[in-house]
Every structure is written in C-alpha cells, then in structure tokens.
Amino acid sequence: MIPYMDLYEQVDADFTRASRRARLRAAVARIRREHTSNRLLSFDDVRRELVANNRLHLGTRVVEVDEIVGSVGRWRDFFDRSFLPARTSMAERWKRIDRAFQRGEDLPPVELYEVGEAYFVVDGHHRVSVARYHDVPTVEAAVTKVHPKLSAAPVPIISKSKLTA
C-alpha cells in the first residue's frame, strides 16, 4: 500500500528530488571537469556572437520544453542545464509553482526569446523548471523572435543539436 501524501508533502518531496538531481548533475560535471556543460546558455553571449538585435514579437505559441536551452540574465545563478533548481534559496517560489501545477491551475505563459531553433527564458524560469521536472512536453509562451543583423555573409542557424553538443 502506498501511503497518502498531502499536497504540501508532495511539493516538498518534488523540490527535494529536483534539487538532489541538480546537485548530482553538478558533481558529475565537476568530476568530468565539464563545469560549463551543466550551465544554461546565456542569451547575451549567443546574441553577441550572432549580432542579433532585431526583434519581432510573434505572440503566444506552444513551445516544446526541450527546445528551451538558456536564459536571459539568470543563466548562471539559479538553474542548471536541465532547469533543475541549483539553490535551496529558491525553494518557496519553486514549491508555489509546483503546488499550482499539481492543483491544475492555469499558469501565465512564460516569456521567451527565439534564436534559430532555440529558446531562452526571459520570464518564467520556475515554471519551465517545474514543467521539465514533471516531464511536461510543451508550455505556452509569449515568443519574441530575435533575428541576426542583416549581412552579406550567411549567419549560422542555431539548432538544439548544436547547443547541446
């Protein structure tokens, strides 16, 4: 018989498992001396490399969670490459989002920048983290496409396979 777990116990257990996974992934990355492979990609670094400053708001779309690979601004601080919580200080907010998810409440769309075939979180890091933890395949997102500056030379397209390699 499986013991009953109330919502608050379930959410605590979810955060504990998620943060434990993040610590394990960080330890494996340190052992392999691949610290940077466990970090989210920085939108600013990608934008500078591609000289991408032109933006076009595309509206609300459904986006595959696996295509979200980085962050605008928070890429180093709070989440690992899999959007698992890297700090226990974020527990309350993460648990609040997880509780809303468990209750089936509607959450606002996340805000993303799209560059090539990859997405970067502007707002909604915790929502993406909870969605990834629960293996949710898609999220609703307000998407802004970021285009590279027009040039004579072709600009390489960023694809998920190139970003995870």
C-alpha positions as CSV (number, residue, x, y, z in Angstrom):
1,M,0.0,0.0,0.0
2,I,1.3,3.4,-0.9
3,P,0.9,5.9,1.9
4,Y,-1.1,9.0,1.2
5,M,0.9,12.2,0.8
6,D,-0.9,15.6,1.0
7,L,-0.1,18.3,-1.5
8,Y,2.4,20.1,0.7
9,E,4.3,16.9,1.4
10,Q,4.3,16.1,-2.3
11,V,5.6,19.5,-3.3
12,D,8.4,19.3,-0.6
13,A,9.3,15.9,-2.0
14,D,9.3,17.2,-5.5
15,F,11.7,20.0,-4.7
16,T,14.0,17.8,-2.7
17,R,14.2,15.3,-5.6
18,A,14.7,18.1,-8.1
19,S,17.5,19.8,-6.1
20,R,19.1,16.5,-5.4
21,R,19.2,15.7,-9.1
22,A,20.8,19.2,-9.7
23,R,23.5,18.5,-7.1
24,L,24.2,15.1,-8.6
25,R,24.5,16.6,-12.1
26,A,26.8,19.3,-10.8
27,A,29.0,16.7,-9.0
28,V,29.3,14.6,-12.2
29,A,30.2,17.8,-14.2
30,R,32.9,18.6,-11.7
31,I,34.3,15.1,-11.8
32,R,34.4,15.2,-15.5
33,R,35.8,18.7,-15.4
34,E,32.9,19.9,-17.6
35,H,31.6,22.7,-15.4
36,T,30.3,24.7,-18.3
37,S,28.4,21.8,-19.8
38,N,26.0,21.9,-16.8
39,R,25.2,25.6,-17.2
40,L,22.3,27.2,-19.0
41,L,23.3,29.0,-22.2
42,S,23.5,32.8,-21.9
43,F,21.2,34.6,-24.3
44,D,23.6,37.6,-24.2
45,D,26.5,35.5,-25.3
46,V,24.6,34.0,-28.2
47,R,23.1,37.4,-29.2
48,R,26.6,39.0,-29.3
49,E,28.1,36.1,-31.3
50,L,25.3,36.4,-33.9
51,V,25.0,40.2,-33.7
52,A,21.3,39.6,-33.2
53,N,19.4,42.7,-32.1
54,N,16.4,42.8,-34.3
55,R,13.3,41.6,-32.5
56,L,9.8,40.7,-33.7
57,H,7.0,39.7,-31.3
58,L,5.3,36.6,-32.6
59,G,2.6,36.3,-29.9
60,T,1.6,33.4,-27.8
61,R,2.7,30.0,-29.0
62,V,3.1,26.4,-27.8
63,V,6.8,25.6,-27.4
64,E,8.5,22.3,-26.7
65,V,10.1,22.4,-23.3
66,D,13.2,20.6,-24.6
67,E,13.9,23.5,-27.0
68,I,14.3,25.9,-24.1
69,V,18.1,25.8,-23.6
70,G,19.1,29.1,-21.9
71,S,18.2,32.2,-20.1
72,V,18.3,35.9,-20.4
73,G,20.2,37.2,-17.3
74,R,19.8,34.2,-14.9
75,W,21.8,31.7,-16.8
76,R,24.4,31.2,-14.1
77,D,22.5,31.8,-10.9
78,F,19.6,29.6,-10.2
79,F,19.2,26.6,-12.6
80,D,21.4,24.0,-14.2
81,R,21.3,23.0,-17.9
82,S,18.2,20.9,-17.3
83,F,16.4,23.7,-15.5
84,L,16.7,21.9,-12.2
85,P,16.9,24.2,-9.1
86,A,20.6,24.8,-8.2
87,R,19.9,26.7,-5.0
88,T,17.8,25.8,-2.0
89,S,17.1,29.6,-1.5
90,M,14.6,29.3,-4.4
91,A,12.6,26.6,-2.7
92,E,9.5,28.6,-1.7
93,R,8.9,30.0,-5.2
94,W,9.6,26.7,-6.9
95,K,7.2,24.9,-4.5
96,R,4.5,27.6,-5.0
97,I,4.6,27.0,-8.8
98,D,4.7,23.2,-8.3
99,R,1.6,23.4,-6.0
100,A,-0.2,25.4,-8.7
101,F,0.8,22.8,-11.2
102,Q,-0.4,19.9,-9.0
103,R,-3.7,21.6,-8.5
104,G,-4.1,22.0,-12.3
105,E,-4.3,25.8,-12.0
106,D,-3.7,27.9,-15.1
107,L,-0.3,29.5,-15.1
108,P,0.6,32.5,-17.2
109,P,2.6,31.9,-20.3
110,V,6.3,32.1,-20.0
111,E,8.2,34.8,-21.9
112,L,10.8,33.5,-24.4
113,Y,13.2,34.8,-27.0
114,E,13.7,32.6,-30.0
115,V,17.0,32.4,-31.8
116,G,17.2,29.9,-34.6
117,E,15.5,26.8,-33.2
118,A,16.4,27.5,-29.6
119,Y,14.5,29.4,-26.9
120,F,15.8,31.5,-24.0
121,V,13.7,32.3,-20.9
122,V,13.0,36.0,-20.2
123,D,10.3,35.4,-17.6
124,G,9.1,32.1,-16.2
125,H,12.2,30.2,-15.1
126,H,10.4,28.5,-12.3
127,R,7.5,27.5,-14.5
128,V,9.9,26.0,-17.0
129,S,11.8,24.2,-14.2
130,V,8.6,22.6,-12.8
131,A,7.4,21.7,-16.3
132,R,10.8,20.0,-17.0
133,Y,10.7,18.2,-13.6
134,H,7.2,16.8,-14.4
135,D,8.2,15.9,-18.0
136,V,5.6,18.2,-19.5
137,P,6.3,18.2,-23.2
138,T,5.1,21.8,-24.1
139,V,4.5,25.1,-22.4
140,E,2.5,28.2,-23.5
141,A,4.8,31.1,-24.2
142,A,4.8,34.7,-25.4
143,V,7.6,34.4,-28.0
144,T,9.8,37.2,-29.5
145,K,11.9,36.2,-32.4
146,V,15.4,37.7,-32.4
147,H,17.0,38.0,-35.8
148,P,20.7,38.4,-36.6
149,K,21.7,41.7,-38.2
150,L,21.5,41.5,-41.9
151,S,24.8,40.9,-43.5
152,A,26.3,39.8,-46.8
153,A,27.5,36.5,-45.3
154,P,25.0,33.9,-44.2
155,V,24.6,33.6,-40.5
156,P,24.6,30.1,-39.0
157,I,21.2,28.8,-37.7
158,I,21.3,27.8,-34.0
159,S,19.8,24.4,-33.6
160,K,19.1,22.4,-30.4
161,S,21.7,19.7,-31.5
162,K,24.4,22.3,-31.8
163,L,23.6,23.8,-28.4
164,T,23.7,20.6,-26.5
165,A,26.8,19.3,-28.1
